[in-house]
Amino acid sequence: MKKLALCIIIFLISPLFSSEKENYWHSVLEPYSAKLTELMLNNKFVETIDLYDENVVLIRPLMPPLRGKKALREELREMRRLGFHYHAIGGETEEIWGCNAQIFERGTLSFSYSTQKQAKPQAFYGSFLTIWKQQKDGTYKIEYSIWNLDFNPWE
Amino acid sequence: MRIKKTILCMFLLLPFLLPARTNLQNVREQIEKLREERQEAAMEQNYDKSLKFFTDDVLIMPGLQQIIEGKKELKQRYERDKKEGVRILSIGHNVSADWLCDEDYYERGSWSMSVTSRDHPRPLAYAGSYLQIWEKQKDGSYKIKFNIWNLNHMP
């Protein structure tokens, strides 16, 4: 009887552990996500480079994948040169989980931006999955990120 | 004496290290087989068979389309494809990285596909990137529980 009661208690409180785990991963990533958003909104694109792993792979929609920090640095410089300006960055993490030395984060995103040539802001929204990899010093950096648009801009 | 102890330790650790490697290889082979079966089903336009490769709560984040939540919604999408006379002529893929997280199989890479439909009798070709998670089922088989993909080019 005691064993049965124990099993029922464990069964009932197990979802609490899972949400607590999710809260933990949220708290681990929060400072990095906040820094990334803040730097991007302040047009400090090149400064975001420290948040990426050396072998980062970025899968953006409608363009070839970007591989490695060197390629990313060039792209960020190009963004600055083109007068890229983010007006708003939003989104929601819908699920977050950790495994080995990686944290997986998936959800939705939205943003609007303008450039020197295109002064009228354009807005987009979509879905993403990002893998954060733990570094030797214990910090986390973006190792892989894939995102897409949830709509067809030509339709 | 110290060398003997080291050898003994290595010998004792071996059973714990080896299964991890062979396990990934075993799962990889299992998935490869499923992938072939799934491609076959897709090429045959066998939508009922195609649905069997997904978990009931599958989450698909396709490029330029709305998120698909659950097998029911996926079935509706397949039915729409059927109505539109979508025919897959070829499917290709390349796994650039794969790993196990708990007992689930994660893979990411690139894909390509050529299709025709009633509105487009001339083949259209697409290519892009993806990340997919195969969830281990109670019976030891694997089903797709998450997929995100996008196009690497303008359609």
Interface residues (C-beta under 8 A of the other chain):
Chain A: I59 R60 P61 L62 M63 P64 P65 C99 N100 Q102 F104 R106 S127 F128 L129 Y144 I146 W147 N148 L149 D150 F151 N152 P153 W154
Chain B: M61 P62 G63 L64 Q65 Q66 I67 C101 D102 R108 S110 S129 Y130 L131 F146 I148 W149 N150 L151 N152 H153 M154 P155
